[in-house]
């Protein structure tokens, strides 16, 4: 690569060569005598983002089944004959006065796109939530802790931008709930997003240790049903792998409730009763067999 000229060869977008190429397109190589390409990539590119979300392709039978159904359904619905049939059915339903009945049967907790757009516009224009010194103190404490862990682990650098990001996310969460003041719940949500983003960008060998050390920030204010659902899906994936090794493939997977409850206690969740009766649990395709004390998942 020539100094001051970008490399035009085709490279992977996540490689250091491609990242360094972008920097050298603006700054000659001789201007960076003591900085390695990896350090340039980290500080110049990564620090420009408020939150990093690492997407991992994990084999999850529950999610894979739902994704496959969605893709197949979308492909079938996009066929010209299917579009014509859907339009004809809509016209017939309107003629028979069934459209109003269908709207009455919709979930009241789900907003249509037009209503959601108006809600967001109203919240942004009418609400300017203020933050008290207590909430600022919580964010300052988390920022200092993340700076310390970032320096120790040598991973994602934490800068003042990330502190500002947590402030903006706290205010946005309060605005979303139409509040004039930022509450501790809003701050906890912002902290959890930032801490989880920080942990996900670390080396795999360090993630578990960071999860243990920063667990108080992850669990506080979290949606416990979503946490339990994540643990349950991990148990399903482990059981599926065990069945595959034993050659015992079955459409129905049973998980003892004590397995989930043991994992829940590790993150300070002692009661799973509400989770078993929640829409989150049943909507993911799980059923509770109280007599056998097992959780049943069917493909």
Secondary structure, DSSP 4 states (H G I P E B T S, - for coil): --TTS---S---TTSHHHHHHHHHTTS-GGG-TT--HHHHIIIIIGGG-S----------HHHHHHHHHHHHHHHHHTSHHHHHHHHHHHHHHHHTT-HHHHHHTS-TT---HHHHHHHHHHHHHH---B--HHHHHHHHHHHHHHHHHHHHHT-SPP-HHHHHHHHHHHHHHHHHTT-SB--HHHHHHHHHHHHHHHHHTS-HHHHHHHHHHTHHHHHTT--HHHHHHHHHHHHHHHHHHHHHHHT---SEEEEEHHHHHHHHHHTT----HHHHTSHHHHHTTEEEETTTTEEEEE-
